[in-house]
Amino acid sequence: MKISIATGGAFHALGVAGGLRAIREAGFDGVDLGLDDPLFPRKDAMVEAYRDWLLDEERIRAFIDPIKAGLCKYGLTVEQIHAPASYVPRKPQETDIMQQCVRKTIALCAELGCRNLVVHPIFDGSARYPSLTKEQEYAENIAFFASLIPLLKQYRVTCCLENAYCIDWGTKKIYASACSDMNEANHYIDTLNALAGETCFGFCLDTGHLLLTGGDTCNAIELLGNRLKVLHVHDNDGCSDDHTLPFTGVCNWSRFIRGLRATGYRGNINIEASCFVQQFPPELAADALRMLCATASYFRSKALEP
């Protein structure tokens, strides 16, 4: 089992080269490269920002080439990539842009030797006034993910859906959303793999999102079984998506470890706690990364115990 970390916190604090060096020196084996990272100032025009960045060959090369050099220099692997997020139903032209961006990300997976791509399911972000029924949400997701099958097969990449949540922005109340329920997640994965005729889809369990929607990590891991391919491991206060260090929030980590042991999970232990790194000044970022690595190593050792 390898241990890896989402790149966002390290890149924001130390830049690409400095971040990769600090990740390696902290003891990580690899990274979760976040192409959903908040690198774009135009939050009101995220689709256009993804298009202008990911689909512009000059700009994406300016971003990817230094990462490739740093990975080689520091002996790191890309264990998973997080695709641009497809959070809500979009206008037809925007959906087309997002599909192009995700397809581009699949090709980047192959270029970087990465076999797992995490893609958020499409869901209605309006908890108070949803515009989609569950049946419509399901149909949109199946159509969206099925369109990726030819490229997933071509590049031998596994697309991993992730458990989502939505927010009532008026009350800040968080609700379950697409794939929050592991039975629903299993149905998505099994349906898509049946359409593909082989295993092209799996699941990324996000512990923080699961905590926000009232789920239990052990139950979720056991229900997913061998569909679970990758992890986003982080903690929170139960009320907001803090993406912080495990054991500093309210998650029951003994249940998480129990689930890993019960299923014999052997994928990488991936920490997605960029906000924990970013709360410190850059001078302390390397120390924060070492603490995160020690935590990931702890989970790995506990998962491997007989």
Secondary structure by P-SEA (a helix, b strand, c coil): cbbbbcaaaaaacccaaaaaaaaaaacccccccccccccccccccaaaaaaaccccaaaaaaccaaaaaaaaaacccccbbbcccccccccaaaaaaaaaaaaaaaaaaaaacccbbbbbcccccccccccccaaaaaaaaaaaaaaaaaaaaaabbbbbbbbbccccccccbbbbcccccaaaaaaaaaaaaaaaccccbbbbbcaaaaaaacccaaaaaaaacccccccccccccccccccccccccccaaaaaaaaaaaaccccccccccaaaaaaccccaaaaaaaaaaaaaaaaaaaaacc
